[in-house]
Structures are given as C-alpha cells and as structure tokens.
Amino acid sequence: LKGKLVLQWDILGSGEVTNVKVKESVDPVVDKCVADKLAKWKFPAPPNSMVANVSYPFQFTPATTK
C-alpha cells in the first residue's frame, strides 16, 4: 500500500463526524475502510457549537522488512 488518501469531513457541534468525502483516492477498498472508521470518531466540540470543516491527508508508505 502506497499513496495519499485525502478525506474531507464536518465536525458537528456535538463533536460527531458527518459528510465524509474522499477528495484524493489511494485505493477504493482502503478509501472506504478509512472513511467508515473516521465516520465513527468523536472530536472535541468546535467553539460555539459551530460546524468545523476538515480536510486531512493520510500518507501510506510500505513497511520495510529486515
């Protein structure tokens, strides 16, 4: 597995995640797996119960073996 997966999502005033979208794909199976897990995360609530829009790159590199 190698490449960059960029996900975008919103954090609601409750800290819950919604609207997870793939902005840059590494592999459809990996994209779905990471997005599904992310959708279950809970973050600190944004200030004033606002909705925070987040975009984050996940960089995958192959593990080296000895």
Sequence and secondary structure as in RCSB ss.txt:
>XXXX:A:sequence
LKGKLVLQWDILGSGEVTNVKVKESVDPVVDKCVADKLAKWKFPAPPNSMVANVSYPFQFTPATTK
>XXXX:A:secstr
  EEEEEEEEE TTSBEEEEEEEE S HHHHHHHHHHHTT B    GGG  EEEEEEEEE      
